[in-house]
Amino acid sequence: MDTYAAQAKLEAADTWHGFKQLLPLSIFVGAFGLAFGLAASQQGLTNSTIMLMSATVFAGTSQFAALDMWGTQIPLIPLMITTFAINARHLLMGATLYPWLRYLPSTKRYGIMLLASDANWAMAMQRFHQGERALGIFFGGGLAIWSCWMIGTSIGLYFGSAIQDPVSVGLDMVLGCFLLAMTLGGRKNSRTLIIWCVAAASSMLAYWWLPANSHVVVGALSGGLLGAFWMEKSEAAN
């Protein structure tokens, strides 16, 4: 408990460090923001609406999914379900960060989580498990990613034709490779390996047999629940 409290500090130096750590990756995120700005403008959305969506939603995949369902008549309930399914992993992110976030005032706690993404969450959890203060890395890294996403969106509104398909040049693999590196650099024990295998297997089964995007929910819940109920007794005893 004391360890969590000692690590639950948000300082300017840590935030700046996190910003610099994730800025190189954020540049590639900006390329997807550029593609989103272009796609959204082609759907007939106004510039202010597009920028507001990127600023407040800040979830690239679900924003692209929303564009696919956009039209004169918007299917609100399917849109909400799809968005929830794609972003269900944020439930797991919040749960894993709670031991540290609980020591912050509510305004700071929820303000930090507004910038939650796969990359800054993975880096922060790795640093937490190494005994470091990582809320600054989480917040600063999130600011870097959000800033580049916003810059990319704004550029895409005007010059997006330069990269119409980021997948064609392999930009979709950058974040995946980063997350794989964070995973391999984290804890290595039988418990962690089994949890990852259960999450991966259940996610693949859901991908093959359940509706689209449900594999995100199934994988996150199966791995998260197993990790929650299968506690590390050796650490708890210490």
DOMIKE-36818 format. One record per residue (C-alpha): residue in one letter; x, y, z. Coordinates in steps of 0.25 Angstrom, whole numbers, plus 2048, in hexadecimal, padded with zeros to 3 digits. Layout:
// residues N
aXYZ/...
***
This chain:
// residues 238
m800800800/d80B80A804/t8128067F7/y80680A7EE/a8058177F6/a81481A7F4/q8128187E5/a80581F7E3/k80C82D7E1/l80A8367D5/e8158407D3/a8198497C8/a8278427C6/d8208347C4/t81683A7BB/w8208407B2/h8288337B2/g81C82B7AE/f8198357A3/k82783479D/q82782579F/l81A823796/l81C82E78C/p823826782/l81881C782/s80E827782/i81282C774/f80D81F76E/v800821775/g7FF82F76F/a7FF828761/f7F3821765/g7ED82E76A/l7F083475C/a7E8828756/f7DD82A75F/g7DC83975C/l7DB83674D/a7D182B74F/a7C8833758/s7C883F74E/q7C4836743/q7B883274B/g7B484074B/l7B784375A/t7BB85275D/n7C9855761/s7C485976F/t7BD84C771/i7C884476D/m7D284B776/l7C884A782/m7C783B77F/s7D683977F/a7D884178B/t7CD83B794/v7CC82D78F/f7DB82A78D/a7D981C788/g7DD81A77A/t7D780C776/s7CA81077C/q7CA81D775/f7CC816767/a7C180C76B/a7B881876E/l7BB81E760/d7B781075A/m7A9811760/w7A782075E/g79C825755/t78F82D754/q78982375E/i79381F769/p79181176F/l79381677D/i792809785/p79B80177C/l7A580C77C/m7A580C78B/i7A77FD78C/t7B27FD781/t7B9809788/f7B8801796/a7BD7F4790/i7C97FB789/n7CD802796/a7CA7F87A0/r7D97F67A3/h7D88037AA/l7D17FC7B5/l7DD7F37B8/m7E67FF7B7/g7DE8077C2/a7DE7FA7CA/t7ED7F87CA/l7F08077CC/y7E68087D8/p7F08047E3/w7F88117E0/l7ED81A7DB/r7E58187E8/y7EE8217EF/l7EB82D7E5/p7E08377E7/s7D48347DE/t7D783F7D4/k7E583B7D2/r7E182C7D1/y7D782E7C6/g7DF8387BF/i7EB82F7BE/m7E28247B8/l7DD82C7AD/l7EA82B7A7/a7EB81C7A9/s7F081479C/d7F680679A/a80480C799/n8058157A5/w7FE80B7AE/a8088007AA/m8148087AD/a80E80D7BA/m80B7FF7BF/q8197FA7BB/r81F8057C3/f8168037CF/h81A7F57D0/q8287F97D0/g8258017DC/e82580F7D6/r81C81B7D6/a81481A7C9/l8088227CA/g81082D7C3/i8148247B8/f8068207B6/f80182E7B6/g80C8347AE/g80C8297A4/g7FD82B7A2/l7FF83A7A0/a80A837795/i80082D78E/w7F483678F/s7FC84278A/c80183A77E/w7F383577B/m7ED84377B/i7F8848772/g7F783C769/t7E783F768/s7E984D765/i7F384B75A/g7EA840755/l7DF84A753/y7E8851749/f7F3849744/g7EE83A747/s7EF836739/a7FE83473B/i7FC827743/q7EE821740/d7F1813744/p7FB812750/v7F9803750/s7FF802743/v80D808748/g80C7FF755/l80980A75F/d7FE801765/m80A7F876A/v811803772/l80880277E/g8077F377E/c8167F277E/f8177FC789/l80D7F4792/l8147E778F/a8217ED794/m81A7F27A0/t8147E57A3/l8217DD7A1/g8287E77AA/g81E7E57B5/r81D7DB7C0/k8217CC7BC/n81B7C27C4/s8117B67C2/r8057BE7C8/t8077C97BE/l8097C07B2/i7FD7B87B5/i7F47C57B6/w7F97CA7A9/c7F77BC7A3/v7E97BB7A8/a7E67CA7A3/a7EC7C7796/a7E47B9794/s7D77BF798/s7D97CB78F/m7DC7C2783/l7D07B9786/a7C77C5787/y7CD7CB77A/w7CA7BE772/w7BC7BB778/l7B67C877E/p7B17D5778/a7BB7E0773/n7C37E777E/s7BE7DE789/h7CC7D778A/v7D17E4790/v7C77E379C/v7C97D479D/g7D87D479E/a7D97E07A7/l7CF7DA7B1/s7D47CC7B1/g7E37D17B3/g7DE7DB7BD/l7D57D27C5/l7E07C77C6/g7EA7D17CB/a7E17D77D5/f7DD7CA7DB/w7EB7C47DA/m7F37CD7E3/e8027CC7E5/k8027C77F3/s8117C97F4/e8107D87F2/a8037D97FB/a80B7D3806/n8167DD805/
***
